[in-house]
Amino acid sequence: MKNLATKFENLTIQSDFIFKKVMSRKRICIHLLEELLQIKIADISYFEAEKSLEPDYASRGIRLDIIVADDKNTHYNLEMQVNNIKNPNTKNYVLPKRTRYYQALMDIDLLQKGQDYDLLPPTYIIFICVFDFFAKGNYVYTFKKHCLEDLNLELSDEATTMILNTKGSHGNISKDIKSFYDYVNNHIINSDFTRQIDDEISYLKLDSKVRREFMLLEARLLDERREGRVDEKVSIAKLMLAKGCYSLQEIIELTGLSIDDIEKLKNDMHVEKQA
């Protein structure tokens, strides 16, 4: 618990937990969107923060940090990305297809059964990255669908993906977006906007309910990771048992499972084989 308390005190805007809480403040979220897109937003409504989208049991669910809709029914998904993750099996970076999957599941969630496709609202998937994914130095990378045979021809599906690069060095962004980048990168407060964000984080850290929520969330995530590791060990043990060339002691040493666990697996596999 002491380690978790220290971790809570050291949280910054880069933390998913803090980012979600800060962007749950309308004035901050609206201002960020207005400055980023250079539009005016009268109001926004929040969908469930850190919403889980799971279309069916066979699909991979995702957790979205912040989903909001403005007064014109444009929907925005805001995500903080700290790590440029690679798939250890394919060695490919996951970010591009992650944005594709987020967009697909958002669309499924936004279109009710029986509704016409043209009722899908405009959407923005916005990833705030603390790394330059494309290594071009842009502050912002904005993607829409264009025809390869005629790049002036745009597919008007009203779906936009934006990859923000807080380590960027060029491009057209407002002073407040630049100050937001400075705050995300180095906790530099050089505008009224970043002062509001920093004050909000300070208030959050003084709130015992927020602290308790963080503790419970971390405990839940730890349990999920432990369950995942156990599932992985069981899968490995099953493969070793199926091959039939490993001793009981070798399976125990390589998986860390107990002899009782392995004996139960053997019995279960035998029953499945007989069925």
C-alpha positions in Angstrom: 0.0 0.0 0.0 2.9 2.3 0.8 4.3 1.8 -2.7 0.9 2.6 -4.2 0.6 5.7 -2.2 4.0 6.9 -3.4 3.0 6.0 -7.0 -0.2 8.0 -6.6 1.7 11.1 -5.4 4.1 10.9 -8.4 1.4 10.6 -11.0 1.5 13.1 -13.9 -0.7 14.0 -16.9 1.0 11.1 -18.7 -0.8 8.7 -16.5 -4.0 7.3 -18.0 -5.7 7.6 -14.6 -4.8 11.3 -14.2 -5.3 12.1 -17.9 -8.8 10.7 -17.7 -9.6 12.7 -14.5 -8.3 16.0 -15.9 -10.1 15.6 -19.2 -13.3 14.9 -17.3 -13.3 18.6 -16.5 -15.4 20.2 -19.3 -13.6 23.5 -19.4 -10.2 21.7 -19.9 -11.4 19.2 -22.4 -13.3 21.7 -24.5 -10.4 24.1 -24.6 -8.0 21.4 -25.7 -10.3 20.4 -28.5 -11.0 24.0 -29.6 -7.3 24.8 -29.7 -6.3 21.6 -31.4 -9.0 21.8 -34.1 -9.4 25.6 -34.2 -13.2 25.3 -33.8 -15.8 26.6 -31.3 -17.6 24.1 -29.1 -20.6 25.3 -27.1 -20.8 22.2 -24.9 -19.8 18.5 -24.6 -21.4 15.5 -23.1 -19.4 12.6 -21.7 -19.9 9.0 -22.3 -18.6 6.6 -19.7 -14.9 7.5 -19.0 -12.5 4.6 -19.7 -15.4 2.9 -21.5 -15.0 -0.7 -22.4 -16.2 -1.6 -25.9 -16.7 -5.4 -26.3 -18.9 -6.2 -29.3 -19.1 -9.9 -28.6 -17.4 -12.6 -26.6 -15.0 -13.6 -29.4 -13.7 -10.0 -30.0 -10.9 -8.2 -28.3 -12.3 -5.5 -26.0 -10.7 -2.1 -25.5 -10.7 0.5 -22.8 -11.1 4.1 -24.1 -9.8 6.9 -21.9 -12.2 9.7 -22.8 -15.2 9.8 -25.2 -17.1 13.0 -25.6 -19.7 14.4 -28.1 -20.0 18.1 -28.8 -23.1 20.2 -29.5 -22.9 19.3 -33.2 -22.8 15.5 -32.4 -19.2 15.1 -33.4 -17.6 12.4 -31.3 -14.0 12.5 -29.9 -11.9 9.7 -28.4 -8.9 11.1 -26.5 -6.1 8.8 -25.6 -2.7 9.3 -23.9 0.1 7.1 -25.3 3.4 7.0 -23.4 5.0 3.9 -24.9 5.5 3.1 -28.6 4.7 -0.6 -28.2 5.8 -3.4 -30.6 4.2 -6.8 -31.0 6.9 -9.1 -29.7 5.8 -11.8 -32.2 5.6 -9.7 -35.4 8.0 -6.9 -34.4 5.5 -4.4 -35.8 4.4 -1.3 -34.0 0.8 -1.6 -32.8 -0.2 2.0 -32.9 -1.5 2.2 -36.6 -3.8 -0.8 -36.3 -4.8 0.1 -32.8 -6.3 3.4 -34.2 -8.1 1.3 -36.9 -9.6 -1.0 -34.2 -10.6 1.9 -32.0 -12.4 3.6 -34.9 -14.2 0.3 -35.9 -15.5 -0.3 -32.4 -16.5 3.3 -31.9 -18.6 3.1 -35.1 -20.2 -0.1 -33.9 -21.1 1.5 -30.6 -22.5 4.6 -32.3 -24.8 3.0 -34.8 -27.8 1.3 -33.3 -29.3 -1.9 -34.9 -31.4 -1.1 -37.9 -30.1 2.5 -38.3 -28.8 3.8 -41.7 -25.1 4.1 -42.2 -25.3 7.8 -43.0 -26.4 8.4 -39.4 -22.9 7.7 -38.2 -21.6 11.0 -36.7 -18.3 12.6 -37.5 -15.5 11.1 -35.3 -12.0 12.0 -34.2 -9.6 9.4 -32.8 -6.9 11.5 -31.1 -3.8 9.9 -29.7 -1.5 12.1 -27.6 1.9 10.5 -28.0 5.0 11.5 -26.0 7.1 10.1 -28.9 7.4 10.9 -32.6 5.9 7.8 -34.2 6.7 8.9 -37.8 10.0 10.6 -37.0 9.1 13.6 -39.1 9.1 16.2 -36.4 5.5 17.3 -36.9 3.5 18.5 -34.0 0.4 16.8 -35.4 -0.2 14.1 -38.0 -3.8 14.1 -39.3 -5.2 11.3 -41.4 -8.3 11.0 -43.6 -9.0 8.7 -46.5 -7.8 9.9 -50.0 -7.9 8.3 -53.4 -4.4 7.0 -54.5 -5.3 7.8 -58.1 -6.4 11.3 -57.3 -5.1 12.6 -54.0 -7.5 15.6 -54.1 -10.4 13.2 -53.9 -11.4 12.5 -50.3 -13.7 9.7 -49.1 -16.1 11.7 -47.0 -16.7 9.2 -44.3 -16.1 11.9 -41.7 -13.6 9.8 -39.8 -10.4 11.5 -38.7 -7.4 10.1 -36.9 -4.9 12.5 -35.3 -1.5 11.4 -33.9 -0.2 14.2 -31.7 3.6 14.4 -31.2 4.4 16.2 -28.0 8.1 16.0 -29.0 7.5 17.8 -32.3 9.4 20.8 -33.6 7.3 22.2 -36.5 3.8 22.7 -37.8 0.9 25.0 -37.0 -0.4 24.6 -33.5 -1.7 27.2 -31.1 0.3 28.6 -28.2 -1.9 26.7 -25.8 -1.4 23.4 -27.5 2.4 24.1 -27.5 2.2 24.9 -23.8 0.2 21.7 -23.3 3.0 19.7 -25.0 5.6 21.4 -22.8 3.5 20.4 -19.7 3.1 16.8 -20.8 6.8 16.5 -21.6 8.5 18.3 -18.8 5.8 19.6 -16.4 6.5 23.1 -17.6 3.7 25.6 -16.7 3.9 28.5 -19.1 0.2 29.4 -19.8 -3.0 29.9 -18.0 -4.2 26.6 -19.6 -1.4 24.5 -18.2 -1.8 26.3 -14.8 -5.5 25.1 -14.8 -4.4 21.6 -15.6 -1.7 21.6 -12.9 -4.1 23.0 -10.3 -6.6 20.3 -11.2 -4.0 17.6 -10.7 -3.1 19.1 -7.3 -6.8 19.0 -6.3 -7.2 15.4 -7.4 -4.2 14.3 -5.3 -5.8 15.9 -2.2 -9.1 14.0 -2.8 -9.3 10.9 -0.6 -11.9 9.4 -2.9 -9.7 9.8 -6.0 -6.8 8.2 -4.0 -9.0 5.3 -3.0 -10.2 4.8 -6.6 -6.6 4.7 -7.8 -5.7 2.1 -5.2 -8.7 -0.1 -6.2 -7.9 0.2 -9.9 -4.3 -0.7 -9.4 -5.3 -3.7 -7.3 -7.7 -4.8 -10.0 -5.1 -4.5 -12.7 -2.6 -6.4 -10.6 -5.2 -9.2 -10.3 -5.8 -9.2 -14.0 -2.0 -9.5 -14.7 -1.6 -12.3 -12.2 -4.5 -14.2 -13.8 -3.0 -13.7 -17.2 0.3 -15.1 -16.0 -1.4 -18.1 -14.5 -3.3 -18.7 -17.7 0.0 -18.6 -19.7 1.6 -21.1 -17.3 -1.3 -23.5 -17.6 -1.2 -23.3 -21.4 2.5 -24.1 -21.4 2.0 -27.0 -19.0 -0.7 -28.4 -21.2 1.6 -28.3 -24.2 4.4 -30.0 -22.3 2.0 -32.7 -21.0 0.6 -33.3 -24.5 4.1 -33.9 -25.9 4.7 -36.5 -23.3 8.5 -36.1 -23.3 8.8 -33.9 -20.2 9.1 -35.2 -16.7 6.8 -33.9 -13.9 9.8 -32.2 -12.3 10.7 -30.4 -15.6 7.1 -29.1 -16.0 7.2 -27.8 -12.4 10.5 -26.0 -12.9 9.6 -24.5 -16.2 6.0 -23.3 -15.3 6.2 -22.7 -11.6 3.0 -24.6 -11.1 2.5 -26.9 -8.1 2.4 -30.7 -8.4 -1.3 -30.6 -7.5 -2.0 -28.1 -10.3 -0.2 -30.3 -12.8 -1.9 -33.5 -11.6 -5.3 -31.8 -12.0 -4.4 -30.7 -15.5 -3.4 -34.3 -16.4 -6.8 -35.5 -15.1 -8.7 -32.8 -16.9 -6.9 -33.5 -20.1 -7.6 -37.3 -19.7 -11.3 -36.6 -19.2 -11.4 -34.3 -22.3 -9.7 -37.0 -24.3 -12.2 -39.7 -23.2 -15.2 -37.4 -23.9 
